[in-house]
Amino acid sequence: MTAQPTAARPAPAPAARILRRLLDALYLGAGMLAALSLLALLVVIVAAMAARWLGLQFPGGTEYAAYLLASSSFMALALALRRGAHIRVGLLLNALGRRRRWGELWCWAVGAALGCYFAWYAISMVRWSYKLHDVSQGQDATPLWIPQLAMAAGAVIFAVALVDGLISLLVTGSAGIQAGEESQREI
């Protein structure tokens, strides 16, 4: 008895491979910026502590720490999605049985729509803060469009990752999530 050969998937076109590499580099770059934001957050916190111990002022230290925390959070969203680090609720999808693919498509479509909606309004918020010359309420009086820009960029990259996952699911049948036992969590 001979085993039936499995149908091999055709290799993706060169343009698709280049686009995949570019998108993966974008997600990795955003993840690296998130890591740098965390390192900068550490530096700001240590500097604020040292200033307090020495009896010096560090105007805006708390605000800068908050900006860096938001930057690291939003910049890490896309890479975390692609690496399977987001918590997924798979109970309902598992209950769908053979209709699971339709449930996955619905989830990715809703996620992509909400991600694009949020990215649109994050960009709008940056634009309005810039137009209105909005500044922070702290001692530093930082123009708010500057820290909001990192949040908007992270939201846009996350929306791109969600649309990427939806298109990948439609074209290949897989959203392209790198799921390992330690990184894939389903509730």
C-alpha positions as CSV (number, residue, x, y, z in Angstrom):
1,M,0.0,0.0,0.0
2,T,1.5,3.3,-1.0
3,A,0.8,6.6,0.7
4,Q,-1.1,9.1,-1.2
5,P,1.0,12.2,-2.1
6,T,-0.2,15.3,-0.4
7,A,-1.1,18.2,-2.6
8,A,1.8,20.7,-2.3
9,R,0.9,24.3,-2.1
10,P,2.2,26.4,-4.9
11,A,5.1,28.6,-3.8
12,P,4.2,32.2,-3.3
13,A,5.0,34.6,-6.0
14,P,8.3,36.6,-5.6
15,A,6.3,39.8,-5.0
16,A,4.4,38.1,-2.2
17,R,7.6,36.9,-0.6
18,I,9.1,40.4,-0.8
19,L,5.9,41.8,0.8
20,R,5.9,39.2,3.5
21,R,9.5,40.0,4.3
22,L,8.8,43.8,4.4
23,L,5.8,43.3,6.7
24,D,7.7,41.0,9.0
25,A,10.5,43.6,9.1
26,L,8.0,46.3,9.9
27,Y,6.5,44.3,12.8
28,L,10.0,43.4,14.1
29,G,11.1,47.1,13.8
30,A,8.1,48.2,15.7
31,G,8.9,45.6,18.4
32,M,12.4,46.9,18.6
33,L,11.1,50.4,19.1
34,A,8.9,49.1,21.8
35,A,11.9,47.5,23.5
36,L,13.9,50.8,23.2
37,S,10.9,52.6,24.7
38,L,11.1,50.3,27.7
39,L,14.8,50.9,28.1
40,A,14.2,54.7,27.9
41,L,11.4,54.3,30.4
42,L,13.9,52.6,32.8
43,V,16.4,55.5,32.3
44,V,13.7,58.1,33.0
45,I,12.6,56.3,36.1
46,V,16.1,55.9,37.4
47,A,16.9,59.5,36.6
48,A,13.8,60.7,38.4
49,M,14.7,58.6,41.5
50,A,18.3,59.9,41.4
51,A,17.0,63.5,41.1
52,R,14.7,63.0,44.1
53,W,17.5,61.5,46.2
54,L,19.8,64.4,45.3
55,G,17.0,67.0,46.0
56,L,16.9,68.1,42.4
57,Q,13.9,68.8,40.1
58,F,13.1,66.5,37.2
59,P,10.3,68.4,35.5
60,G,8.0,66.1,33.5
61,G,9.6,62.8,34.6
62,T,6.2,61.3,35.3
63,E,4.8,62.5,32.0
64,Y,7.8,61.2,30.0
65,A,7.5,57.8,31.8
66,A,3.8,57.6,30.8
67,Y,4.6,58.6,27.2
68,L,7.2,55.9,26.9
69,L,5.0,53.3,28.5
70,A,2.2,54.1,25.9
71,S,4.8,54.0,23.1
72,S,6.1,50.6,24.1
73,S,2.6,49.2,24.5
74,F,1.4,50.3,21.1
75,M,4.6,49.6,19.2
76,A,4.5,46.0,20.5
77,L,1.0,45.2,19.4
78,A,1.7,44.0,15.9
79,L,4.7,41.9,16.8
80,A,2.8,40.3,19.7
81,L,-0.1,39.5,17.3
82,R,2.2,37.9,14.7
83,R,4.0,35.9,17.4
84,G,0.8,34.5,18.9
85,A,1.3,36.3,22.2
86,H,-2.2,37.8,22.4
87,I,-4.7,35.9,24.4
88,R,-7.3,34.3,22.1
89,V,-10.8,33.2,23.1
90,G,-11.0,29.8,21.3
91,L,-13.8,28.3,23.2
92,L,-16.5,29.5,20.8
93,L,-14.3,28.8,17.7
94,N,-13.8,25.2,18.9
95,A,-17.5,24.8,19.4
96,L,-18.1,25.8,15.8
97,G,-16.5,22.5,14.7
98,R,-16.3,22.4,10.9
99,R,-17.5,26.0,10.6
100,R,-14.5,27.2,12.6
101,R,-13.0,28.8,9.5
102,W,-16.0,31.0,9.1
103,G,-15.7,32.0,12.8
104,E,-12.0,32.8,12.3
105,L,-12.8,34.9,9.2
106,W,-15.4,36.8,11.1
107,C,-13.0,37.4,14.0
108,W,-10.2,38.6,11.8
109,A,-12.6,40.8,9.8
110,V,-14.1,42.5,12.9
111,G,-10.6,42.9,14.3
112,A,-9.2,44.4,11.1
113,A,-12.2,46.8,10.9
114,L,-11.8,47.9,14.5
115,G,-8.0,48.2,14.2
116,C,-8.4,50.4,11.1
117,Y,-11.1,52.5,12.9
118,F,-8.8,53.0,15.9
119,A,-5.8,53.8,13.7
120,W,-7.9,56.4,11.8
121,Y,-8.9,58.2,15.0
122,A,-5.5,57.9,16.5
123,I,-4.1,59.8,13.5
124,S,-6.9,62.3,13.8
125,M,-6.1,62.9,17.4
126,V,-2.5,63.6,16.5
127,R,-3.6,66.0,13.8
128,W,-5.9,67.9,16.1
129,S,-3.4,68.1,18.8
130,Y,-0.9,69.6,16.4
131,K,-3.5,72.0,14.9
132,L,-4.6,73.2,18.4
133,H,-1.1,73.4,19.8
134,D,-2.2,71.2,22.7
135,V,0.4,70.8,25.4
136,S,0.6,68.5,28.4
137,Q,-0.6,69.7,31.8
138,G,2.6,68.9,33.5
139,Q,5.7,71.1,34.2
140,D,7.3,70.1,30.9
141,A,4.5,71.5,28.6
142,T,5.4,69.0,25.9
143,P,3.4,69.4,22.7
144,L,1.0,66.4,22.9
145,W,1.2,65.5,19.2
146,I,4.8,64.2,19.8
147,P,4.0,61.4,22.3
148,Q,0.7,60.8,20.5
149,L,2.6,60.1,17.3
150,A,4.1,56.9,18.7
151,M,0.7,55.7,19.7
152,A,-0.8,56.5,16.3
153,A,2.1,54.8,14.5
154,G,1.7,51.7,16.7
155,A,-2.0,51.6,16.0
156,V,-1.5,51.9,12.3
157,I,1.1,49.1,12.3
158,F,-1.3,47.0,14.4
159,A,-4.1,47.7,11.9
160,V,-1.8,46.6,9.1
161,A,-1.0,43.4,10.9
162,L,-4.7,42.7,11.4
163,V,-5.5,43.3,7.7
164,D,-2.4,41.1,6.9
165,G,-3.8,38.3,9.0
166,L,-7.2,38.6,7.4
167,I,-5.8,38.5,3.9
168,S,-3.5,35.6,4.7
169,L,-6.4,33.7,6.1
170,L,-8.5,34.3,3.0
171,V,-5.7,33.5,0.6
172,T,-3.8,30.6,2.3
173,G,-6.3,29.4,4.9
174,S,-3.9,30.4,7.7
175,A,-3.6,33.8,9.4
176,G,0.2,33.3,9.7
177,I,0.4,33.4,13.4
178,Q,3.5,31.8,14.8
179,A,2.0,29.8,17.5
180,G,4.2,27.9,19.9
181,E,3.1,26.0,23.0
182,E,4.6,28.8,25.2
183,S,3.2,31.7,23.1
184,Q,-0.3,30.5,22.1
185,R,-2.9,31.0,24.9
186,E,-6.5,30.1,24.4
187,I,-9.2,30.5,26.9
